[in-house]
Amino acid sequence: MFIACIQKSIPLEGFRGEKMKFVENVQKMVEYSLNDPIVKILLKNSNLTKTQLETLLIDILADNYSEKPLNYDKKARLRLTKPPVTRGAFNRTLKQARRNVIEAIYTVMLLGYLGLFENTTLTPYLEIANKLQTYLTSFREMTEKRELSTQNVEIIRVLRQEIENSLKELSNV
C-alpha cells in the first residue's frame, strides 16, 4: 500500500520506454521509501536489513513497472550502491529478504493461532498497525481523489506524526 501511495508522487507514465527515466524513477521510489521516517522506524525494528529491503523493493518495482521482465543483472544495477552489485550478490540478498519476510509472516500466524493477539501486552502493536492502515488508506484516497486541501494535508501530517511517535515509543520497550 505504501508503494501505491508514493507512485502518485513519482510519475512513471510515459517513461516505460525510456531506459534512464525508468531506472531513475525506480531508484527515486526506493530512495523515497528508505528515507521515509516511518519506514526507518519500522525497518530498525524489523528482521530485514536496509539492503534486504532495498533489494526487495527493487525486485517488486522492476517487475511492476517494466514493459518486459528484467533479468537479475539489470535489477542488480538498480541498487543505489556504487559500484553496482553483482547478480549473485543481488540474488543472495533477495533470497535472504524473502526468507525473513516469510518467517515474519509465519510468526504472526503462529501468534494468532495460539491466541496471543488477545494478550494485552500486544494491544499497542495491534493499535499502531490499525493506525498505519488508516493512514495509508486515507493518504491513498486523498491522492486518488486529488483532495489535497490544507485541512486534509494537516490531518494526514498529524496522523503521520502520531504514528511516528507511537512507533518510537513502542520500539523503546
Buried (B, 14 or more C-beta within 10 A) or exposed (E): EBBEBBBEEBEBEEBBEEEEBBBBBBBBBBBBBBEBEBBBBBBEEBEBBEBBBBBBBBBEBBEEBBEEEBEBEBBBBBBEEEEBBEBEBBBEBBEBBBEBBEEEEEEEEEEEEEEEEEEEEEEEBEEBEEBBEEBBEBBBEBBEEEEEEEEBEEBBEEBBEEBBEBBEEBEEE
